[in-house]
Amino acid sequence: MAKETSIRVCMGPGGIASGGEEVLRAFGRELKKSNVKAALKKGCSMHHVGCMGLCARDVLVEVVLNGKTYTYQYVTPDMVSTIVSKHVVGGKPIKEWLVDDSYVNFIKKQTKVVLSDCGRINPESLDAYIAVGGYEATRSVLKSKTPEDTIEIIKESGLRGRGGAGFPTGRKWEFCRAVESDRKYIICNADEGDPGAFMDRALLEGNPHAVLEGMIIGAYAIGADSGYVYIRAEYPLAVERLRLALKHAKKKKLLGRNILGSGFNFDIKIKLGAGAFVCGESTALMYSIEGKRGMPRITPPRSTEAGLWGKPTVLNNVETLANIPYIIRNGANWFASFGKGKSKGTKVFALTGKIKNSGLIEVPMGISLRKIVYDIGGGIEEDKKLKAVQTGGPSGGCIPASMIDINVDYESLAKVGSIVGSGGMIVLDEDDCMVNVAKYFLQFTQSESCGKCVPCRVGTKRLLEIMERITSGRGKTSDLALLEKLGNDVKSASLCGLGQAAPNPILSTIKYFREEYEVHIAGRCPSKVCKELLTYSIIEELCKGCCACLRACSSGAITGEKKKPHRIDQSLCVKCGACFEVCKFKSVDRE
Amino acid sequence: MRGKDFSVEQAAGTLESLYEKYRGEKGAVIPLLQDVQEEFGYLPEEAVNWIADRLEVPRSFFFGVATFYAQFHLAPRGKNIITACSGTACHVKGSERIINFIKRDLGLTDKQETTEDMGFTLEKVNCVGVCSISPVVIINKKVHGKAAPAKILKEIKLLKKKK
């Protein structure tokens, strides 16, 4: 059998930003050349794919030749003609451009379920999805399973919500199924608002049909006839690919009236979010679809009883829904064979920060954090010391390096004061200031608080003020106890998940990095991050008198003549750090 | 008709067609405002008033929605939009330093987003979802990954020359 030659260019979020389109065009031009065409008698297919994972090395290009796959990293358009002539035509891979062992480890040590087709198939082609078994699950559910059977499979699989709270998906569906109503809705939450998480974006851009298929099956199970995808307007490409996928699915009668001749009707609309973190909360999200301010309400009634427009509604996250077709196709037991304890299956994490192999990874639940950071992630950038791993975004916490052997699953992370959340995983090294990181997250939640309930609106503001006091040298020894007391109050008294989780970054950093807070209160930032705790001075021997710092100084604290060493007047210095940033000769010192 | 010179008389036709597009649709306030912003570059107060009056909905309802969501801008924006990501990954990789460089270059004060001559708007956003190539700066929709101050300032210089 003649083996197909093909080229796959990564055009996930990272791929495009690194110039994927230009690389793809360059391949197109090369393959059209007459001598190349003549040499490739069997032809060569070329297409773009969604996120391949290791975005830090984009643009990634895979060449499949004689049944073997070769991956090139950091590809630029000017490398393309060489790759085509030497490798695609000549059959000789260009070794120095191929990925190294660390990439092989990055891929090998992962377990791909929900990402198994992402980065392999053309996301803009329905046929490509069907060719890898797509919509088989829909067909089998509609033909031979009752809604109850379907719910049972999902319950047995142990799938839990991948967006944050980890609620069992099958049970959510069951609740909604049980409610009598003339109308029900299913909503896909694609309002990925956690800073540091981009798996939903990658899935929607890399395999949108899997998400649609999950929605169709979910709708059938709960008895809904219409659905919404609530997606961030900040993800234009995901929206575009989703629109295209909807169009193709409708044409093939996979959506609309009488789907695949089964008598089941279901259609999906897209709603663009307008930028509010709190809209990740289910009741707030539904108000936003209704065109109102996205402010959460008290539950019960739960959304499964009275959700969108007051009708029973199921809200599932993108990754949760994309798992559904794979579970139906391979069985509940197969899915449950991955993972540990009450956390079944796999989870996608966005591994970023000070890590060598920064990108999108999928691992079985319960894997140790050490394996993620060192085996898959390849260790810390510049081989520095690991300080902590932040998980769960602004609602999560920091896991200190000493706990590196912890299992990453819902229960284990909750025990140490963090959460799995949507799967953001930010690696922090010795240069990062934990107090600053905690303050950063609080700034975020404080500004995203919708303002409806007092504990969150006022509590986060006061917490932030205390954090600002500590990082600017005005901290008091009593502040730590106050932060803990107030933090716990905000946690227990806030109306929704945003407020209930907002103090987590502070509480977890106080728990594991208390001495760092104490040093700040004493007036020092050991990581040299908190500017107001630093003193800036000019090292005269290194200063060339270029005047760059003098021009950058907004408070007129720097004096000096051209080509002569400058000076900083400490009484005028506002500690903005501008001089340090602009100096090209490293002659500004900060202590 | 973008920028500062909005006039509701001139815009009436456009507003009418947007009103028609969403007439009778449930929950269309946000898409309607998104379209108005797409059309004029921001949400001119008079335009929002016009639509609220046309729909016979209190103006406060529309402004309630417009001020709730980060995507809506109530003031005119610059010709060039620079979006600096301040997501967590970008933050730990030095996004603040880059933002400071851009601010100094454009002469923006801490509270200012748009330059006096309406040439540039600098906005900080929470996360643009390309954390693996952080820090990220988007200039007029083009994403610049692993952004270094010098590289970004060079781009800005080119844009300054263009006008």
Interface residues (C-beta under 8 A of the other chain):
Chain A: P13 G14 I16 A17 S18 L54 C55 A56 D58 E192 G193 D194 P195 G196 A197 F198 R201 A233 E234 Y235 K271 L272 G273 A274 G275 A276 F277 S288 I289 E290 G291 K292 R293 G294 W309 A350 T352 G353 K354 S358 G359 L360 Q390 G393 G424 I426 L428 D432 V437 Y440 F441 F444 E448 C450 A552 C576 G577 A578 E581 V582
Chain B: K26 G27 A28 V29 I30 P31 L33 Q34 G64 V65 F68 Y69 A70 Q71 F72 S86 G87 T88 A89 H91 V92 K93 R97 N100 F101 R104 V125 N126 C127 V128 G129 V130 C131 S132 I133 S134 V136 V143 H144 G145 P149
